[in-house]
Amino acid sequence: MLRVDGLARVVEDAAGSAVEYRIQEFNVRPLAGGAVALVTGRYHGRIGLGGAVLSDKQVRFTSVWERRDAGWILLRHHLTSCAG
């Protein structure tokens, strides 16, 4: 259980954070007559906190989206870290 003072500390620390994403490849493949979309690609992501770099990775992703009455919804999303 996270106490309120602990939560305040997390929020305070996060104020000095930075997240950066650069899309390097993005592909959309319609399936099922356009009712489903397979989205794949690659991006470079960097996460920093308080001036320190916590993560700096190349990532491949695969997402499956489905069109419904209310709009597109994400069914599945998978990330794989890969070499630079």
Secondary structure, DSSP 8 states (H G I E B T S, - for coil): ---HHHHHHHHHHHTTEEEEEEEEEEEEEEEGGGTEEEEEEEEEEEEEETTEEEEEEEEEEEEEEEEETTEEEEEEEEEEEE--
